[in-house]
Amino acid sequence: MGHAGVGERGAIISTIIESCRRQQIDPIATLRDVLTRLPTMTNWQIKDITPQAWAQAQKQVQRQAA
């Protein structure tokens, strides 16, 4: 892979994408939203952006919009 950390980062990204697929959510939309919010978040908020938590939050937003 070139650099020692690349393989680990690739595995993390693959895990996130697969977790999104298991939650039946769009991994691109999830990553786009999460990666734009991440720089302003604290480490205490990470639990709020897991694929499962993200999917639940999106469902709640859709219910409120309806």
N, C-alpha and C positions, 0 to 999 in steps of 0.2 A: 504494500500500500504506500510505501514511501516513508512516512513518519510514524513513529510508534503510537501516537495518540489518534491517528486517523481511523484505525480499525475499531477502537473503542467508541469513538464518536459515531462512526457509521452504524455500529451495533445499537447505540442508543436511539438514533434516528429511526432505524428499522423497527425497533421495539415500540416506539411511539406511534409509528404509522400502523403497525399491526394492531396495537391497542385501539386505535381509532376505528379500524375496520371491524374489530370485534364489537364495538359499540354502535356500529352501523352509522358512523358519521364520516364526513368528508375530511380526510387527513390534511389536505391542502388548506381548506378553510380553517381548520383547527390550528395548524401551525402558523398560518398567516396572522390569526388573531392573537395567539399566545406569544409569538415572537415579537409582535409590536408592543404588547403590554409588559413583557418580561423586564425590560430595562428599568421600569418604574416600580417594580414589585420588590417586596422583601422576601427573605427566605421563609417567613411564616405564612406567606400567601401561596406558596408553591402547590400546596394541597388543593387549592381552588382551580388550578389549571391542568389537572390530570385529565386525560381523555374522558373518563367517566364523569368527573365533576363538570367538565366543560359541556358535555352532552346534556346533563341535567339542567345546567344554567340556560342553555339554548332552548330547551323544551319549555322552561318557565317563561322565557322572553316571548316565545311563540304563543303561549297561552295568554299572556298579558296583552299581546297585540290583537288577539282575536276577540 
